[in-house]
Amino acid sequence: MFAVIRIRSEIKAKPQIRKALGLLCLSAANQLVLIPQKKLPMIKKAESFVTWGEIDDSVLEKLLKKRARIAGNKPINDAFLKEKGFASWKDFLKAVADEKVKFQKIGIKPVFRLTPPRKGFEKGGIKKPYSIGGALGYRASDINDLIARMI
């Protein structure tokens, strides 16, 4: 599962990129969505506006506990999980990691709003790829450090 974070605004973006960002449900900067790996071509289309990588289970757990929201902008609690058929947080996290759970079907918002990262983005800024010291593009497992700073 990929974690995709929008870094830049869509000002001066081509219509194809705007459509890709819309289909990924990334409407503003510092938002995160969890995407299955089969949607990689869509992520590649918006590569100059997002960063992505594989999310670890421990970071996913922190993200869901702190930033996941249900209708009414309320956080997820144990009562909500039991109502949806999960015995505990472990069962819920396992189902999410195995991509067996669709957030919209159980009432969780698919977009996670994050804060700007503590100590900022990388030294190269938000207009350069991660491979040369910037913030954009594929990060592999380094995305977990960025998410931890943004939670």
KAPEJO-V539505 format. One record per helix or strand of 3 or more residues. SS is the DSSP state (alpha for helix, beta for strand). FROM is the first residue (numbers start at 1). TO is the last residue. If there is no record, write none. Layout:
SS_FROM_TO + SS_FROM_TO
This chain:
beta_2_6 + alpha_15_23 + beta_31_35 + alpha_37_45 + beta_50_54 + alpha_57_67 + alpha_78_83 + alpha_89_97 + alpha_103_106 + beta_111_113 + alpha_130_132 + beta_136_138 + alpha_140_150
